Amino acid sequence: MTTDTPEVWVPDLSEATVYIVGGTSGVGLQVARQLVRAGTQRIGLVGRNTERGEKAAAEIRTLASGVWAFFAAGDVNDPAEAARVTEELSASLGPADILINSTVSAFTPQLFHDTLPEDVPAILLQQALGPINMCRTVLPHMRAKHGGAIVNIASDAAKHPTPGESVIGAAMAAIVMFSKTLAMEAKRDGIRINAVTPSLIRDTGAYDRVMAEPFSAKLFAKAAGLASLGVAEPVDVADLVLFLCSPQARRITGQAVSPNGGISAG
């Protein structure tokens, strides 16, 4: 028995316009590099540091002929800023077919009783609000086109209680549940939304920050010992992101996948 499925527009990566929030360093920048290798030619990078952003866009443009990488500076935790950078990218590259949110806050793990009360709102909002704002700005175009893909990068702290990450974990859980619920809302418009939830990622600024603090260094050194398949590197996360954005994942939505080398399961 066969059933008719509604026609959904699923662009090949070589045909897509991709926006990467947090695309100026770490995992986000590695995603941009991998996209170029997959044939993508229109890539928008979003970040707060103009110098780093322009440098990243220049690098991406050198990776293959015909690639246009454009940087838009802004803090997407502000809804108005998220709308502005989306308009800038759309004017230069066209509306987004794929959105990747790879934002990272500056906070490191800390036991809750040592966390200043005034830091709690910032920990929550600096991690979770940007992806929410950016999803809102790109959805109208994706709905009109009846297709698109969004990947929000959170962390395993969204799924597994980790000492020192009570508030960070709450923010990550917010991203994951937002992604899953929005996936159920947006599927009728042909839009797929997934979350990627790594644990440690070597060779990133976030990794360096947590390893520089005695408490979090001890915590994550123990976690790394559980990664029998190896601690993830930016390329591991980037390859998973590209798969979830590709036509090969056209039936996958509302999932939270953890490339963590075996640190945890589920």
C-alpha positions in Angstrom: 0.0 0.0 0.0 1.3 3.4 -0.9 0.2 6.8 0.2 0.7 10.2 -1.5 3.0 12.5 0.3 2.8 16.3 -0.2 5.5 17.8 -2.5 8.2 19.3 -0.3 11.0 21.4 -1.7 14.3 20.0 -0.4 17.3 21.8 -2.0 20.5 20.1 -2.8 23.3 21.7 -0.8 24.9 23.0 -4.1 21.7 25.0 -4.8 21.0 26.3 -1.3 21.5 29.7 0.3 22.7 29.0 3.9 22.9 31.3 6.9 25.2 30.3 9.8 24.8 32.2 13.0 28.0 31.8 15.0 29.7 31.0 11.7 32.9 33.0 12.3 34.7 30.4 14.4 34.6 26.9 15.8 31.9 24.6 14.6 30.0 27.2 12.7 33.1 28.1 10.6 33.8 24.4 10.0 30.3 24.0 8.8 30.9 26.8 6.2 34.1 25.0 5.0 32.3 21.7 4.7 29.4 23.4 2.8 31.9 24.7 0.2 33.2 21.2 -0.3 29.6 20.1 -0.9 29.2 22.7 -3.6 27.3 25.5 -1.7 28.0 28.9 -3.2 25.9 31.3 -1.1 26.9 31.4 2.5 26.0 34.1 5.1 27.9 34.3 8.3 26.6 36.1 11.4 28.6 37.1 14.5 29.3 39.9 16.8 33.0 40.5 16.1 33.4 42.3 12.8 37.1 41.7 12.4 36.8 38.0 12.9 33.7 37.8 10.8 35.2 39.6 7.8 38.3 37.3 8.1 36.1 34.2 8.1 34.1 35.3 5.1 37.3 36.1 3.2 38.6 32.6 4.0 35.4 30.9 2.8 35.5 32.9 -0.5 39.0 31.5 -1.2 38.0 27.9 -0.9 36.4 27.5 -4.3 35.7 29.7 -7.3 32.2 31.2 -7.5 31.6 31.1 -3.7 30.1 34.2 -2.3 30.4 34.5 1.5 28.9 37.5 3.2 29.3 38.6 6.8 26.6 40.4 8.8 27.5 41.8 12.2 24.9 41.7 14.9 23.8 40.3 18.3 20.8 38.1 17.4 19.8 37.9 21.1 18.0 41.1 20.2 15.0 40.4 18.0 15.5 43.7 16.1 19.2 42.8 15.4 18.1 39.3 14.2 15.7 40.9 11.8 18.3 43.3 10.5 21.0 40.8 9.8 18.5 38.6 8.1 17.6 41.5 5.8 21.2 42.2 5.1 22.0 38.6 4.2 18.8 38.3 2.1 19.7 41.5 0.1 23.2 40.1 -0.6 22.6 36.4 -1.0 18.9 35.8 -1.2 16.6 34.4 1.5 17.8 31.4 3.5 17.0 27.9 2.4 19.0 26.5 5.3 19.6 28.1 8.7 22.2 26.8 11.2 22.4 28.3 14.7 25.7 27.7 16.4 25.7 30.3 19.1 27.8 29.8 22.3 27.6 31.9 25.5 30.7 33.0 27.3 29.7 31.2 30.6 31.5 28.1 31.9 30.2 25.4 34.1 29.7 26.4 37.8 27.8 24.8 40.6 24.5 26.4 41.1 25.2 27.7 44.7 28.3 29.4 43.3 26.4 31.0 40.4 25.5 34.7 41.0 21.8 35.3 40.8 22.3 38.2 38.4 24.1 35.9 36.0 21.2 33.5 35.6 19.2 35.6 33.1 22.2 36.1 30.9 23.2 32.4 30.9 19.7 31.5 29.8 19.1 34.2 27.3 22.6 34.4 25.7 22.4 30.7 24.8 18.8 30.2 23.9 17.3 33.4 22.6 19.4 33.8 19.4 18.3 30.6 17.8 14.7 31.4 18.6 14.9 34.9 17.1 16.7 33.7 14.0 14.1 30.9 13.4 11.4 33.5 13.5 13.1 35.7 10.9 13.6 32.9 8.3 10.4 31.0 8.6 8.2 33.3 6.5 10.4 32.7 3.4 10.6 28.9 4.1 6.9 28.7 4.5 6.3 30.5 1.3 8.6 28.1 -0.6 7.2 25.1 1.3 10.6 23.8 2.3 13.8 24.5 4.2 16.0 23.1 6.9 17.1 24.4 10.3 19.7 22.9 12.6 20.1 24.3 16.1 23.3 23.3 17.9 22.9 22.9 21.7 24.7 20.4 23.9 24.3 17.1 25.7 23.6 19.1 28.8 20.1 19.4 27.4 19.6 15.7 27.9 21.9 14.5 30.7 22.2 16.2 34.2 25.8 17.4 34.6 27.1 19.0 37.8 28.0 22.6 37.1 25.6 22.9 34.2 22.2 23.4 36.0 21.5 26.7 34.3 23.5 26.0 31.1 21.6 22.7 30.8 18.3 24.6 31.2 19.3 26.9 28.4 20.3 23.9 26.2 17.1 22.1 27.0 15.2 25.1 25.9 16.9 25.0 22.5 16.1 21.3 22.1 12.5 21.5 23.1 12.0 24.6 21.0 13.5 22.8 18.0 11.3 19.7 18.5 8.1 21.6 19.0 8.8 24.0 16.1 9.5 20.9 14.0 6.0 19.7 14.7 4.5 23.1 13.8 6.6 23.6 10.7 6.4 20.1 9.1 3.1 21.0 7.4 5.0 23.7 5.6 7.7 21.3 4.5 10.3 22.7 6.9 12.6 20.3 8.8 14.1 21.3 12.2 16.6 19.3 14.1 19.0 19.8 17.0 22.6 18.6 17.3 23.7 18.1 20.9 27.5 17.4 21.2 29.4 17.2 24.4 33.0 18.2 24.3 34.3 19.6 21.0 38.1 19.8 20.7 39.8 22.8 19.0 37.0 25.3 19.8 37.0 28.4 21.9 34.4 26.9 24.2 36.7 23.8 24.8 39.6 26.1 25.7 37.5 28.1 28.1 36.2 25.1 30.1 39.6 23.5 30.2 41.1 26.7 31.6 38.9 26.6 34.7 39.9 24.0 37.3 36.4 22.9 38.1 35.2 22.4 34.6 38.5 21.0 33.4 38.2 18.2 36.0 34.6 17.6 35.1 35.2 17.4 31.3 38.5 15.4 31.7 36.3 12.7 33.3 33.8 13.0 30.5 36.5 12.7 27.8 37.6 9.4 29.4 34.1 8.0 28.5 34.4 8.9 24.8 35.7 5.5 23.7 35.1 6.5 20.1 37.1 9.7 20.5 36.2 13.3 21.6 34.3 15.1 18.9 36.1 17.6 16.7 34.5 20.5 14.7 34.5 18.4 11.5 32.5 15.6 13.2 29.7 18.0 14.2 29.9 19.8 10.9 29.4 16.6 8.9 26.3 15.7 10.9 24.9 19.2 10.4 25.4 18.9 6.7 23.7 15.5 6.6 20.6 16.9 8.5 20.4 19.7 6.0 20.7 17.5 2.9 18.1 15.7 0.9 19.4 12.5 2.4 17.7 13.5 5.6 14.5 14.6 4.0 12.4 12.4 6.4 14.2 13.5 9.6 12.7 16.2 11.7 12.3 17.0 15.4 15.3 15.0 16.5 18.2 15.8 18.8 21.3 13.9 17.8 24.4 13.7 20.0 27.8 13.2 18.3 29.7 12.7 21.6 32.0 9.7 21.0 30.1 7.5 23.5 30.2 9.9 26.5 26.5 9.3 26.9 23.6 7.6 25.2 20.0 8.7 24.5 
